[in-house]
Amino acid sequence: MREIKIIYGGGVRRIDIITAEIAEITRSYAAKLITDGNVFVAGKTASKNAKVKEGEEIKILIPDPVELSVLPENIPLDIVYEDKDLLVVNKPKGMVVHPAAGQYAGTLVNALLYHCKDSLSGIGGVTRPGIVHRIDKDTSGLLIVAKNDNSHNFLARQIKEHSFTREYEAIVYGNLKKDKGTINAPIGRHPTRRKEMAVTPIASRDATTHYEVIERKDGFSHVVLRLETGRTHQIRVHMSYIGHPVAGDGIYGPRKVIKSLNGQCLHARKIGFIHPTTKEYMEFSSELPEYFTKFLKEIDKNEI
């Protein structure tokens, strides 16, 4: 059980809104905590619509997450490289990396448990064995998987120190004026839409994305992007922030649906890292998947 306790210092507001902001959770989960009697104002159990005044103490109890039982599944994997310490996997668009609410099967983790058996790092817990970093469901491409805790820690440290190479290709809306550039803008939880991220100075972390234009097309730009940091939805948020959201991104871009994409046109094309055992630099690349090249042709033929 995690406990959060603060003395409220703002104007009069509803407890469910404040709880969501303080605990960085969704409004619906905040409401559930209140209903379950896990939120207190001035020492008393709070009601859902209670108003909090300046100077009152708020205490929030967040129950420990219930670990899911994740089962191995015989799902084909596109393995680019594998040894006793790690795997490099080419994830297809539409595959979720690890189980979470609403998606308990058919994930990359389910496939890894079948392929690797007990040879996965345990640092990520039951639901994320071997997962050092992740990419979104509708982002395709390369990610690395650790087979033991030593490898996991060694690789995670490279990501933290920004020495881990991660390059992406994307098609974004509009024609970028500069051939190359860098976006330095902190990313944190969206202040009202708690499942989304945003460029914000509040409870955020530094984020840096480098981009370069490969080709400009009619209303779109084909770009390569390099991550210096690895925040949630970083490329999608940053490109939207500068007015060039990733094509097909219905969350951070136009609500217009591009049927041939079914999600953002974003591919993790390259990763590079120091191997945890040999200490040699290794780098792997992935060709653009069919959905990506098909969309490029549709743009050329003006068939969007």
Steps between C-alpha positions, in 0.01 A plus 500: 500500500644836393409809703499859377444777752498876433364823641283646225603847392261594219153644470182305581478201265344153480693217661479269196674759281769567759556128563554434128753781477692418818524126435542544122217259424184512292190673631310169491765325713499794741122463533543129574757572773255742658209255475717226656579726797865556416493882492481716814451873550581649841514150646157392375406270214422717198183483292529516121370858472671637810658844465847558641607830652844651529694370800315167528699179508440248221607138539479255210554125537582321175475119522788293366432382144371147465746303292344335198551139408666528159495184290740395223349506150637349181508825303760531222781746571719685250832459682780708349766386746522270803764374741510387865464859627246669276274504197430768241143468377325666207151572637212525252255787501196421713675280757495614863838462675381384843169405669295773663136571578289390204782312327613184678586279201657528157776732620872489430558382858267203448704405192832550681393276789433219250826553310737565792335289769662609831785691333375856545601770747263542793559868568185607318284272715249237394341713227821635345765225510798592283357834392774764519315761292174502308338639189133577449250246369470668161872576467692229319867413521792398715525462874739316726410228753723398793537134593647560845511772764865592439429565133184692588684734738790552258271588210267715710799702621592580138148625435515717813840640396373570145765277342245256356436564127132523402402621155153511347346581165165673479270679263373824652237748391617812316833606353769572758678827419840393633687199364600403852439616854477416869195515725579568867171504687411334836233231494260409779148374555230707326334721764144390416526194271691275736562218252683740269834676521575863420774760485463663840719656769293332775621165641691437178837361393748636248452358151712543186422382148718561191342488155615513137290516185549214256248628246219753478181388332159653427380598849734258678865463597694174523740539794757314706500566874757427768406479866737645756252426779220242513183651641158344447365593154800732457515518120124526463475778760801695373399492134148610592649776714684653201191473280593187307326203667573147383267396220219275623543599865143549618603607851762768440404585144185564296205278581484415130541125452745373239359153432815353348702588812269407789720695741812715481754457218804452722770234475793430735758436231828479691635420848859492618655413837806367682458126554480417875751213478734569205495880560500546121269745323224329301253661262196359321273642231154410378357558153185708469191279540237462229246738659762778496616455140139461385408833658797670329368374164148620584635848564686498170185393317285749695280215626474608867 
